[in-house]
């Protein structure tokens, strides 16, 4: 498995590799000796202790057994799985369909007091209409070639909207104006979605800003990301979900969100941009 393209995941992978390296050294073994005990090529030992590849559960058990440290295998396996969760391919997450992932997001939103969202590709799930969510999730399922449970997944996604009305949650959303103009689904689907945005904008739990086409950029457009309180950032790429927890990176994402906020319009100005997008649909 290749190294995840996130410095948080990279740092965690390196830390795990150092633990394996120190375990070997504490056991007084050379790399070749450990490789012989594990029954694999020395090059594999080198790759594992340099963090070049992710160890499997079996690799860790074999490593610990070779070092007479079976008692550490469980903790190391748990650590490796946590590292693995920092970078998750959508096809892996959706291998049985999209419903389970949507239910996990529901639980995550339930635990989050303030969710900040920069949406550069689509309207965020918790303010989507069923028709818009269906069109979007159907296109994702078709592209990925994963099992089609769109109906169930849409129901799980739309359920998140309850947090707009209960539980004291707060949502701060920044939309690029092109999200309002990008046609997801048919004409009627987009009309319904834009009207829904106008309906939810006055909610006390929601702050909705729009970054106009004409805004002078002090922060370049980024991939969509979600900040869950001060604990976690979830970045959405074409192929994967990247989970960021390293403090330095969390600070960078919060700073980026603040910079993007400076170029957004709110209130009546934001409403005017939504209405303009709606008028353009005819």
N, C-alpha and C positions, 0 to 999 in steps of 0.2 A: 504494500500500500504506500503511495507517495506521501510526502510530507504535506500537510494542509497549508494552503496559502493564506495564513493569518499569523501574525507575530505572536498572538496569544497562544495559539495551538503550537506554534514552533517552540516557544519558550517552555510550554508544558511537555512537549515531546523531548526536548533537550534535557529537562529535569528528570524525566523517567529514564532516559538513556544513562545519565550520570549515576542514578541509583543502581542500575544494572552493572555499570562499570565498577562502582565501589563494592558491590556485592562480590564480584569476581576477585577483586584485589584483596578484600578482607578474607576471602577463602584461600588466598595464597596461590591462585591459579593463573597461569598465562592464558592468553586467548586461545592458543592451540590446544592446551590441556582442557579448557572448558568445552571447546568445540568437539574434541574427541569424546568427552563424557556425554555430550548432548547428541552425538551422532550426526553432526552436520558439518559443512565446509567452514573453515576458519573465516572465509569472507563474510559469511552470515553473521558471525559474532561481531566482526568489525562494523557491519552496517547497523546492527542493533545497538551497540554501545556508542555509536556516533549519532544515533537518532535519524539515520537515513531511511529506515523503514520502521513501521509500527509492529511491535511484537504481538503474536497471537496469544491466546490463553495458554495453548500448549507450549509455545516458546518459553513463556514465563515460568511455567511449572517445571520444564526441563532445566532451565537456567538455575532456578532455586534448588532443585534436587542436586544438580552438579555441584552447587556451592554449600550443600548441607544446610540449606536455609528454607526448608519447606514451609516453615511458619510464616514466612514473608510473602508467599505466593499470592494469598488471597488479597492482601492490601495492594500489591503491585498490579494484579489483574484489575482490581477496582479502579486504580489510578489510570491504567491504560484505557479502560473503557470510557472514563471521563474525558480523557484527551481525545479519544475517537469521536465523542459526541460534539466536539467543537466544530467539526467540519463534516456535514452530513449531506450526501448527494440526494437530490430530490427523488431520483428513481429508487434509491434505497428506502427513503422515508415513505414513498408511495407504493411500495412493492405489493401491498394488499389493497391499495386504493387510498383515497385522500381523507376519508372520514376520521381515522385515528389521529392524524396530524392536526386536524381541525379541533378535535376534542382536547388534544394536548394544549393547543393555543388557548382554548377556552379556560382551562385550568390556570395557565400562566397569567392571563389577563385578570382572572379572579384574585390572584395573589398580588397584583400590581396596583399600587396607589396612583402613580402618575405614569402614563404611557405617552411618550413622545414619538411621533412618526414623521419621517420624511418620505413622501410618496412621489416617486419620479416615474412610475410606470402604470399604476392603476389606483383606483380609489381603495383605501384600506378596508379590510374585511368587515370590521365592526360597523361601518356606515354604508355597506353595499346593500342593494336591493336583491331579492332572490333571483330576479331575471338576470341582473348584471353578474352576480356571483356564478350563476349557472353557465352563462356564456363564457366567462373567464376560465372557470375550472374545467369546462369541457374542452377548451382549446389547450389547456395545460395537459390534460389527460391524453388528448390526441397526440400532442407533440412528444410526450414522454413514452407513450405506448404502455402505460400502466393500467391496472384493472379499473374498470369504470364503475365507480360508486358515487357519481356526481350528485345524485339526488340526496343521498344521505349526508354527503360532505357539505353540501350547501346548507342543509338544515343545521348542521353542527356549526358552520361558520356564522350564519345569521343569528344563532343563539347568543353570540357575543354581544349583540346590540343591547342586551338587557343591562350591561354594565354602564351604559349611558344614563340609565334611569334609576339605578339602585346601587347601594354599597359604597357610596362616597368616592367613586373612581373619577379620575380626571384624565382627559385625552387632549393632547396638544398636537395638532396635525398641520403639516405644511405640504401643500400640493403644488406641483409644477403646473402652470396653466395648461400645458399640453395634455395633461391627464384629463382635463375637462373636455378637450377637443378630440381625444383619441377614441375612435369608435370601437367599443367593446360590445359585441352583439348587434342587434338590429336597431333601426331608428327608434322604435318605441322603447326598447331597452334603455337606450341612452337618455331619452326624454325622461323616463321614469327615474333613472339614477340621478340626473341633475335636479329634478324636482325634489327628490328625497334629500339631497344635500341642502337645498333651501329650507326644507322642513326642520332638519336637525341643527342647522347653524345657530339658532337662538338658544339651544340648550346650555344651561349653566355648566354642565360637565364637559362641554366641548369648546375648544378654541380652534377655529379653522382659518388658516391663512393660505393665501394663494400667491405664488411667486410668478409675476407677470412675464410674458414673453419679452417685454421691453425693459425689464429690470436690469440695471447695471450690476453684473455679477462681481461680488467680492468673495464668493465661494462657488467653485465650479459645480455643475450638476454631478450628482453621485448616484450610486445604486441605492435602491430603497432600503431604509433601515428603521428598526424599531428600538427605542430605548425603554427598558423596563426598570423604572425607578433609577437607582444608581448602581444596580447590580449586574446588568447584562445588556448587551446590544446584540440584536439579531439582524444580520445583513443578508439580503436576498440577492443571489446571483442567478444566472441562467440555469446553472447545473446543481447548485448546492445552497444550503443554509449554513452560514458561518456564525458561530456563537462566540462573542468576544466578552471576556471577563477580566482581562488584565487591566489594572488601574490606569496605566498610562494610555492605553487605547480607549478606555471608557472616557477619559478626560478629553481625548481628541474628538471623539464623536459628539460629546456634549458641546464642545467648542464649535464644531462644524454646524451643529443644529442652531446654536446661537447666531452664527454668521448667516446662515440661510434665513433665519427669522428676520434679520434686518432688511432683507430684500423682499419680504412678503408683505402683502396688504391684508388687512383684516376688516371686519365689520362691513359697513356699506360698500367699501371698495371691493372687498372679496365677493360680496353678494352680487355686485354689478358684473364681475367677470363670469360668475356662474350663469347669471341671467343672459349674458352675451353669448355664451356657449350654447345655451338653450335656444335662444333666438336663431342662432346660426343653423340649427337643425330644421327650422321651418315648422 
